[in-house]
């Protein structure tokens, strides 16, 4: 520990030697290179190994680094330049929600001058209540024991979780992103289905259920396009236009149907191909549009304050959510306790953890790709005989794509 403290005194000295003007001019890249990454190198992380990987920033909403043990992400790091005020809530909020959507419990926010550690599993939408501990650079040496909770050795031994329990800061309610999204999907489905059937008693329940499911699928598709930066906030625009016009009856559904038609023209998918039962021009159906408005609002931010970002949810997690969701709908006659104990067995649902999927794909397709040309790869056939959410097939596509990028 004394050796690490001695090493740490060097970047601290360099930081203190900077003038106020120099600090203001220090950009994020140089802050990472000269201060933040050396700090974690001192804490035992090999920043040049696969244990520390830089996250993609295609959406502009990514954290900077993932810190892993045996391929499993233990915490994310969001790095900021020296002049950034970490007390601005937007920085912690962005980091926490990203970690939450990735089902990673811990996230670190730092500009070297200060370091903040958050638990993304806290049952609260407010970032300040998720703060586990924070340290100023002036306390790094005197309080090195707390700082060393972020060392590779401590993380591998689960010291963060142990200290959270010891300090009484372990989350009281730990719900994964999958559990909460499944809960939301079920609530949206029940509200839409019950309202539709209530207003239209002669409508067959099978047709109503199918229409509601198609409607929800379309909302999730549009929201995913929005969060990936492929579209503007189209659903939000529709809602606000409807509100600006005084929430006229049937006007919301007319606007939504127009949006569906536009997506049908622009995307190569059959998802928007046919009209569903929510037809604003039909004289047979009456539907409370405020229910639809509430569902759409909750795909952005739900009643518990969770801001959903569908780009940040791994495809295999989203697939697993749908497996659980559809399984509960299909076993709708069972009570809650029966669903919990029997849905996996009765529905044949078995979720494979991401790291196992990675291992299998790397040691099968990864080996088969070696030395092959682009045309040879196009002729490869990949079979998943027990395809559920498609996590193996998605991962296989990523493996082939990554291989081609390296070779071309």
GIDAMO-V938622 format. One record per pair of residues at least 12 apart in sequence whose C-alpha atoms are under 8 Angstrom apart, sorted by the first residue. I is the first residue (numbers start at 1). J is the second residue. D is the distance in whole Angstrom. If there is no record, write none. Layout:
BEGIN
<<I	J	D> <I	J	D>>
END
This chain:
BEGIN
<<4	42	6> <4	43	7> <5	141	6> <5	144	7> <7	42	7> <8	39	7> <8	42	7> <8	141	8> <9	141	8> <11	34	8> <11	35	6> <11	38	8> <11	39	8> <12	137	7> <15	35	8> <23	82	6> <23	83	6> <24	82	7> <24	83	5> <25	83	8> <26	81	7> <26	82	6> <26	83	7> <27	81	5> <27	82	7> <28	79	7> <28	80	5> <28	81	4> <28	82	7> <29	81	8> <30	81	8> <31	80	7> <31	81	6> <31	82	6> <31	111	7> <31	112	8> <32	79	7> <32	80	8> <32	81	8> <35	112	6> <36	79	7> <36	110	8> <36	111	7> <36	112	6> <40	151	7> <43	148	7> <43	150	7> <43	151	4> <43	152	7> <44	151	6> <44	152	5> <44	153	7> <45	151	7> <45	152	6> <50	68	8> <50	71	8> <51	66	8> <51	67	6> <51	68	5> <51	69	6> <51	70	8> <51	71	7> <52	65	7> <52	66	6> <52	67	5> <52	68	6> <53	65	6> <53	66	5> <53	67	7> <54	66	6> <59	227	8> <59	228	6> <59	229	6> <59	311	8> <61	94	7> <61	98	8> <62	95	8> <62	98	7> <63	76	7> <63	77	6> <63	78	5> <63	79	8> <63	95	6> <63	98	7> <64	76	7> <64	77	6> <64	78	5> <64	79	6> <65	77	5> <65	78	7> <69	156	7> <71	355	7> <72	355	7> <73	104	7> <74	104	6> <74	105	7> <74	106	7> <74	155	7> <75	99	8> <75	104	6> <75	105	7> <75	106	5> <75	107	5> <75	108	7> <76	99	7> <76	104	8> <76	106	7> <76	107	5> <76	108	6> <77	107	6> <77	108	5> <77	109	6> <77	110	8> <78	95	6> <78	107	8> <78	108	6> <78	109	5> <78	110	7> <79	109	6> <79	110	5> <79	111	6> <80	109	8> <80	110	6> <80	111	5> <81	111	5> <82	111	5> <82	112	7> <82	113	7> <83	111	8> <84	111	7> <86	109	8> <86	110	7> <86	111	8> <86	114	8> <89	127	7> <91	109	8> <92	109	7> <92	127	6> <93	126	8> <93	127	6> <95	107	7> <95	108	8> <95	109	7> <96	118	7> <96	119	8> <96	120	5> <96	127	7> <97	120	7> <97	307	7> <98	312	6> <99	120	6> <100	120	5> <100	121	7> <100	176	8> <100	177	7> <101	177	6> <101	308	8> <101	309	7> <101	312	6> <101	313	5> <102	177	8> <102	312	6> <102	313	6> <102	314	7> <103	176	6> <103	177	6> <104	120	7> <105	119	6> <105	120	5> <105	121	6> <106	118	6> <106	119	5> <106	120	6> <106	121	8> <107	119	7> <107	120	7> <112	137	7> <113	136	6> <113	137	5> <114	134	7> <114	135	6> <114	136	4> <114	137	6> <115	134	6> <115	135	5> <115	136	7> <115	137	8> <116	131	7> <116	132	8> <116	133	6> <116	134	4> <116	135	7> <117	131	6> <117	132	5> <117	133	5> <117	134	6> <118	130	5> <118	131	4> <118	132	5> <118	133	7> <119	131	7> <119	132	6> <121	171	7> <121	173	8> <121	174	6> <121	175	7> <121	176	7> <122	170	8> <122	171	5> <122	172	7> <122	173	7> <122	174	7> <123	171	7> <123	172	7> <123	173	6> <123	174	7> <123	175	8> <124	304	8> <124	305	8> <125	304	7> <125	305	5> <125	306	6> <132	164	8> <132	169	7> <135	147	8> <178	317	7> <178	318	7> <178	320	8> <178	321	5> <179	321	7> <181	321	7> <182	321	6> <182	322	7> <182	324	7> <182	325	6> <184	302	8> <185	325	7> <186	325	7> <186	329	8> <188	295	6> <189	212	7> <189	213	7> <189	216	7> <191	291	7> <192	212	7> <192	291	7> <192	292	7> <193	208	7> <193	209	6> <193	212	6> <195	287	7> <195	288	7> <195	291	8> <196	208	7> <196	286	8> <196	287	6> <199	285	7> <199	286	6> <199	287	6> <200	285	6> <200	286	7> <207	277	8> <208	277	7> <211	276	5> <211	277	6> <211	278	7> <214	271	8> <214	276	7> <215	276	7> <217	271	8> <218	260	8> <218	271	7> <218	272	7> <219	296	7> <220	299	8> <222	234	8> <222	235	8> <223	235	8> <223	299	7> <223	310	7> <224	309	8> <224	310	5> <224	311	6> <227	309	6> <227	310	6> <227	311	5> <228	310	8> <228	311	5> <234	259	8> <235	256	8> <235	296	7> <236	296	8> <236	297	8> <238	252	7> <238	255	6> <238	256	7> <239	252	7> <239	293	7> <249	289	7> <250	280	6> <250	289	7> <251	280	8> <252	289	7> <253	278	7> <253	279	7> <253	280	6> <253	289	7> <254	279	8> <254	280	6> <254	281	8> <257	279	8> <260	272	6> <261	273	8> <315	391	7> <315	394	8> <316	354	8> <316	389	7> <316	390	7> <316	391	5> <316	394	8> <318	389	8> <319	388	8> <319	389	4> <319	390	7> <319	391	7> <320	351	7> <320	389	6> <322	389	7> <323	349	7> <323	388	7> <323	389	7> <324	349	8> <327	343	7> <327	347	6> <328	343	7> <331	343	7> <349	388	8> <357	391	8> <357	392	6> <357	395	7> <358	395	7> <361	392	7> <361	395	7> <361	396	6> <361	399	8> <362	399	7> <365	396	7> <365	399	8> <365	400	8> <366	399	7> <366	400	8> <369	400	7> <369	403	8> <374	404	7> <377	400	8>>
END
